[in-house]
Amino acid sequence: MAWLITKYFITAALVVFISEIAKRSDKLGAILTALPLISVLTLVWLYADKQPIERIASYARYTFWYVIPTLPMFLALPVLIPKVGFWLSLLISIIVACICLIGLANLLRSFGIELL
């Protein structure tokens, strides 16, 4: 139980730390966010929890494919915010990411890669 609490604390502290940095510097916050810190931390937690290497490798492989369709979200959001506000822009951007994920999944299925 202590290990689980430690993992929660470190992960939450990292997210809060980056959000505090982003309040002071949008560029530095974005750089820290763009680094795959949460993905790397997840890989470390999986390894520390003695998960099979195959599962860790599979997680890394899926993370690669799932990042690609989320990228248009970060293009749509800054364009939409001045027009429709934050919350609606965020919702639309998430929908865009979901549509892109479904499209990529359909495309990759023809190459034998199952994402969904």
Residue pairs with C-beta under 8 A, 6 or more apart in sequence:
7 45
10 41
11 38
11 41
14 37
14 38
14 41
15 38
18 29
18 32
18 33
18 37
19 29
21 28
21 29
21 32
22 28
22 29
22 30
22 32
22 33
23 29
36 63
39 60
39 63
42 59
43 56
43 59
43 60
46 55
46 56
46 59
47 56
62 115
65 104
65 108
65 113
65 115
66 101
66 115
68 100
68 104
69 97
69 100
69 101
69 103
69 104
70 97
70 100
70 101
72 96
72 97
72 100
73 93
73 94
73 96
73 97
73 100
74 93
76 89
76 92
76 93
76 96
77 89
77 90
77 93
80 88
80 89
80 92
80 93
81 89
83 89
84 92
101 115
101 116
102 116
104 115
105 114
105 115
105 116
108 114
108 115
109 115
